[in-house]
Amino acid sequence: MRRGNSIIRWFMPKEERFHTLFERDTDNLLKAARLFSEIAHSTNLEDRRIKKVQLKALEHSGDEVTQDIFEALNSTFITPMDREDIRAIAMGMDDILDYLEGGAQYLIMFALADAPEPLRRFADILTAMVDEVARLTGMIWDLTNEAEIHQGIQRISELENEADALYNTVIADLYNSDRRAPIEIMKWKEIYQACEEACDACRDYTHGIANIVVKNA
């Protein structure tokens, strides 16, 4: 009988296992978004370098959690939701963190200590978006939260639209400025592009969440 119970448990969805992994992933992403914000608001290059090393460590931790999720998928017979949706959520969070780390890397690589208002605003938008990403990920295990999930998806969409408008404005300002050297324009364009791509990755992440809600409606 004991053997029979263990066989039954093996066949049942390992929801708690994936729940724990996603909690680790979102906690790591939240730390990374806040660290990126600190980097963006800092005007001390050495401080930025130190925090960039810390952010790289978080990016590495995120890669490890993503790998753990994929290994869990390969070793679990029945998953609590479609495998493709679990994979999409994991990859979505991994992409967001990669773009955050990339934006910080440009600041260090180009030896920039400036913290212009558009950069600080991008950091604030990204922090708000990642907060919503973490909140949404925590709600997918109980779809009675469907209305709140839709509100979170809408909030991320609104923030992404705000980021689009900010990106268009700042790029126009860069190219229309007579006071900036061409090389400086190119440097800041790369940084703002990374910020915009991180925002786009947050929006893309919501597609996986929306798929889960539709499939389980």
C-alpha positions in Angstrom: 0.0 0.0 0.0 2.9 2.4 0.8 4.4 1.6 -2.6 1.1 2.3 -4.2 0.8 5.7 -2.5 4.3 6.7 -3.6 3.4 5.8 -7.2 0.3 7.9 -7.1 2.2 10.9 -5.6 4.7 10.6 -8.5 1.9 10.8 -11.1 0.2 13.8 -9.4 1.2 17.4 -10.4 4.2 18.7 -8.6 2.6 22.1 -8.2 4.5 22.9 -5.0 7.8 22.2 -6.7 7.2 24.7 -9.5 5.6 27.1 -7.1 8.8 27.2 -5.1 11.0 27.6 -8.2 9.0 30.5 -9.5 9.1 32.1 -6.0 12.9 31.9 -6.2 12.9 33.3 -9.7 10.7 36.3 -8.9 12.6 37.1 -5.7 15.8 37.1 -7.7 14.3 39.3 -10.4 12.9 41.8 -7.8 16.4 42.1 -6.3 17.9 42.6 -9.8 15.4 45.4 -10.7 16.0 47.3 -7.5 19.8 46.9 -8.0 19.5 48.2 -11.6 17.5 51.1 -10.2 20.3 51.9 -7.7 22.8 51.8 -10.6 20.7 54.1 -12.7 20.2 56.6 -10.0 23.9 56.6 -8.9 26.3 59.2 -10.1 29.4 57.5 -8.8 31.1 55.2 -11.4 32.9 53.1 -8.8 29.6 52.5 -7.0 28.1 51.5 -10.3 30.9 49.0 -10.9 30.4 47.4 -7.5 26.6 47.1 -8.0 27.1 45.8 -11.5 29.1 42.9 -10.1 26.3 42.2 -7.7 23.8 42.4 -10.6 25.8 39.9 -12.6 25.7 37.5 -9.7 21.9 37.8 -9.6 21.8 37.2 -13.4 23.8 34.1 -12.9 21.4 33.0 -10.1 18.5 33.6 -12.4 20.1 31.3 -15.1 20.5 28.6 -12.4 16.8 28.8 -11.4 15.8 28.7 -15.1 17.8 25.6 -15.5 16.3 24.1 -12.4 12.8 24.8 -13.9 13.7 23.0 -17.1 15.1 20.1 -15.2 11.9 19.9 -13.2 9.9 19.9 -16.4 12.0 17.0 -17.7 11.6 14.9 -14.5 7.9 15.6 -13.9 5.3 13.3 -15.6 2.3 15.6 -15.0 2.8 19.4 -14.6 0.4 21.8 -12.9 0.0 23.7 -16.2 1.1 23.2 -19.8 4.8 22.7 -20.2 5.0 25.4 -22.8 3.5 27.9 -20.5 5.9 27.1 -17.7 8.8 27.3 -20.1 7.5 30.7 -21.4 7.2 32.2 -17.9 10.7 31.0 -17.0 12.2 32.3 -20.2 10.3 35.6 -19.9 11.8 36.3 -16.5 15.2 35.3 -17.7 15.0 37.7 -20.7 14.0 40.6 -18.4 17.0 40.0 -16.2 19.3 39.7 -19.2 18.2 43.1 -20.5 18.6 44.7 -17.1 22.1 43.4 -16.8 22.9 44.4 -20.3 21.8 48.0 -19.7 24.0 48.2 -16.6 26.9 46.7 -18.5 26.7 49.5 -21.1 27.0 52.1 -18.3 30.1 50.5 -17.0 31.6 49.7 -20.4 31.2 53.3 -21.6 32.4 54.6 -18.2 29.3 56.8 -17.7 28.7 58.3 -14.3 25.7 60.5 -15.4 22.2 59.7 -14.2 20.0 61.8 -16.5 16.3 62.0 -15.8 15.2 59.6 -18.6 17.5 56.9 -17.3 16.1 57.3 -13.8 12.6 57.3 -15.2 13.3 54.1 -17.1 14.6 52.5 -13.9 11.4 53.5 -12.0 9.2 52.1 -14.8 11.1 48.9 -14.8 10.9 48.5 -11.1 7.1 49.0 -11.2 6.8 46.5 -14.1 8.9 43.8 -12.3 6.8 44.3 -9.2 3.7 43.5 -11.3 5.5 40.5 -12.9 6.2 39.1 -9.4 2.6 39.7 -8.3 1.2 38.0 -11.4 3.5 35.0 -11.1 2.3 34.5 -7.5 -1.3 34.5 -8.6 -1.3 31.9 -11.4 -1.6 29.1 -8.9 -5.1 30.3 -7.9 -7.1 31.4 -11.0 -9.9 32.7 -8.9 -7.6 35.7 -9.0 -8.4 36.1 -12.7 -9.8 39.6 -12.4 -6.6 40.8 -10.6 -4.5 39.0 -13.1 -6.1 40.9 -15.9 -5.6 44.1 -14.0 -1.9 43.3 -13.6 -1.5 42.6 -17.3 -3.2 45.9 -18.1 -1.0 47.7 -15.7 2.1 46.3 -17.4 0.7 47.3 -20.8 0.2 50.9 -19.5 3.8 51.0 -18.2 5.1 49.6 -21.4 3.3 52.3 -23.4 4.8 54.9 -21.0 8.2 53.4 -21.7 7.7 53.6 -25.5 6.8 57.3 -25.3 9.8 57.9 -23.1 12.1 56.1 -25.5 10.8 58.0 -28.5 11.2 61.3 -26.8 14.7 60.6 -25.5 16.0 59.2 -28.8 14.6 62.3 -30.6 16.3 64.6 -28.0 19.6 62.7 -28.5 19.7 63.1 -32.3 18.3 66.7 -32.3 20.9 67.9 -29.8 23.8 70.1 -31.1 25.7 69.8 -27.9 26.4 66.0 -27.9 29.2 64.3 -29.8 28.2 61.5 -32.1 30.0 58.9 -30.0 28.0 60.1 -26.9 24.8 59.8 -28.8 25.6 56.2 -29.8 26.5 55.3 -26.2 23.2 56.6 -24.7 21.2 55.1 -27.5 22.5 51.6 -26.6 21.6 52.2 -22.9 18.1 53.4 -23.6 17.6 50.6 -26.1 18.5 48.0 -23.4 16.0 49.7 -21.1 13.3 49.7 -23.7 14.0 46.0 -24.5 13.7 45.2 -20.8 10.3 46.9 -20.8 9.2 44.9 -23.9 10.3 41.7 -22.2 8.0 42.5 -19.3 5.1 43.0 -21.7 6.0 39.7 -23.6 6.0 37.9 -20.3 2.4 38.7 -19.8 1.5 36.8 -23.0 2.4 33.6 -21.1 0.3 34.6 -18.2 -2.7 35.4 -20.4 -2.3 32.0 -22.1 -2.6 30.2 -18.7 -5.7 32.2 -17.8 -7.4 31.4 -21.2 -6.6 27.7 -21.1 -7.9 27.4 -17.5 -11.0 29.6 -17.9 
